[in-house]
Amino acid sequence: VALGGEAGEPIEWISERERETLELIVRGLSVREIAERTGRSAHTVHDHVKSLHRKLLANSRGELVARALGHLP
């Protein structure tokens, strides 16, 4: 919801894989843990994280999580 959609409604400006990655980041998982859980390479997950940083204008993991949760504009 903090990312601009209703609960359960897809967010069109981030991909499904980015959304999944962001949810796992918010839960505190590392890139390696996300890769293991999703069956993707750590490099691919890292690329999703970089894309999320760019799209959410976040400079750190903490800022990324804060924006995802709606704590920052």
C-alpha positions as CSV (number, residue, x, y, z in Angstrom):
1,V,0.0,0.0,0.0
2,A,2.9,2.4,0.8
3,L,4.1,2.0,-2.8
4,G,1.0,3.4,-4.3
5,G,-1.5,0.6,-4.7
6,E,-4.2,-1.1,-2.7
7,A,-3.5,-4.2,-0.8
8,G,-3.3,-7.1,-3.2
9,E,-3.3,-4.8,-6.2
10,P,-0.3,-5.0,-8.5
11,I,2.1,-2.0,-8.6
12,E,2.8,-1.3,-12.2
13,W,6.0,0.7,-11.9
14,I,8.0,-2.2,-10.3
15,S,8.2,-5.7,-11.7
16,E,6.8,-8.7,-10.0
17,R,10.3,-9.9,-9.2
18,E,11.3,-6.5,-7.9
19,R,8.2,-6.5,-5.7
20,E,9.0,-10.0,-4.4
21,T,12.6,-8.9,-3.7
22,L,11.4,-5.8,-1.9
23,E,9.1,-7.8,0.3
24,L,12.0,-10.1,1.3
25,I,14.3,-7.1,1.9
26,V,11.6,-5.6,4.2
27,R,11.6,-8.9,6.1
28,G,15.3,-8.5,6.7
29,L,16.7,-11.1,4.3
30,S,20.1,-10.6,2.7
31,V,20.8,-10.8,-1.1
32,R,22.1,-14.3,-0.6
33,E,19.1,-15.4,1.4
34,I,16.7,-13.9,-1.2
35,A,18.6,-15.7,-4.0
36,E,18.4,-19.1,-2.2
37,R,14.7,-18.6,-1.4
38,T,13.7,-17.5,-4.9
39,G,16.0,-19.8,-6.9
40,R,17.8,-16.8,-8.6
41,S,21.4,-16.0,-8.6
42,A,22.7,-13.5,-6.1
43,H,23.8,-11.3,-9.1
44,T,20.2,-11.2,-10.4
45,V,18.8,-10.3,-7.0
46,H,21.5,-7.6,-6.6
47,D,20.3,-6.2,-10.0
48,H,16.7,-6.1,-8.7
49,V,17.9,-4.3,-5.5
50,K,19.8,-1.7,-7.6
51,S,16.7,-1.1,-9.7
52,L,14.6,-0.7,-6.6
53,H,17.1,1.8,-5.2
54,R,16.9,3.8,-8.4
55,K,13.0,3.6,-8.7
56,L,12.4,4.5,-5.0
57,L,15.2,7.1,-4.9
58,A,16.8,5.3,-1.9
59,N,20.5,5.6,-1.1
60,S,20.7,2.7,1.5
61,R,18.9,-0.5,2.4
62,G,17.3,1.3,5.4
63,E,16.0,4.1,3.2
64,L,14.7,1.6,0.8
65,V,12.8,-0.2,3.5
66,A,11.5,3.0,5.0
67,R,10.2,4.2,1.6
68,A,8.6,0.8,1.0
69,L,6.8,1.0,4.3
70,G,5.7,4.6,3.7
71,H,7.8,6.2,6.4
72,L,9.5,8.5,3.9
73,P,7.9,10.6,1.1
